Amino acid sequence: MNEGKEQIMEAIERGDNEKRDLRAKLEAATEKAKEVCQRLQDETVVAAKSADKAVREHPYQAIGVAFGLGVLIGVVVTRCRRD
């Protein structure tokens, strides 16, 4: 009977160790994801500021580009609906 208890205790210890290892891996992955998210947010802010500056410096060209893209998207959507 002692042998059975020892095996159970060993299995519990292995399970605890595995759980601890998995928790550490999860925490490391979470930290990495937070860092990546922060970096993406920073890059997005920089890109948005750059786009805003370009539109403010060239408003008529920006309107022309937006109009052209709108027409292009409209043509593509209309053709997809016909097919």
N, C-alpha and C positions, 0 to 999 in steps of 0.2 A: 504494500500500500504506500509505503514511503516513496517508492520509485514513481508511482503515479503522481503523487503530489509534486515531486521534483520536476517531472516532465511538464506538469501544468504550470508551475512557477517559471520554468525556463521559457515556455511558450508565451506567458504573460510578459516576461521581460523582453523577449524578442519583439512582441507587439508594441510595447511601450517605446522601445528603441526605434522601431520603424515609424511609429507615429511621430516621435520627436524629429527624426530625419525628414519626414514629409512636411512637417510644420516649418522646419528651417528652410527647406526648398521653396515652400509656398511664400514665406516671408521675403526671401531673396527675389523671387519672381515678382512679387507685389512691388517691392522697392524699385526694381528695374522698370516695371510698367509705369510707375509714378514719374520716374526720371524721363522716360520717353515721352510721356504725356506732357510734362512741363516743357520739354524741348520743342515739341510740336506746337504748343501754345505760343511759345516765344517766336517761333518761325512764322506762325500765322499772323501774329501782331505786326511783325516786320513787313510781311507781304501786303497786309491790308493798308499799312501806312504808305508803302510804296505805290500801291494802286491809287490811293486817295491823292497822293501828290501828283501822279501822272494825269489823273482826270482833272485836277484843279489847274494844272499847267496847260493842258490841251483839251478844253471842254468840248469843242466842236468835233474834233477827231474822235473823242470818246463816244459822243452821241452817234456819229456815223458808224463806228464799229458796232455799237449796241444795236443800231437799226439793221445793219447788214446781218448780224448774227440772228436777230429776230426773224428776218425774212428767210434766211437759210433754214432755221429750225421749223418755221411754218411750212416751207416747201417739203421738207423731209416728212413731217407729220402728216401732211395732206397726202403724199404719195403712199405712205404706209397704210393709211385708212382706205385708199382705193383698192389696194391689193388684198 
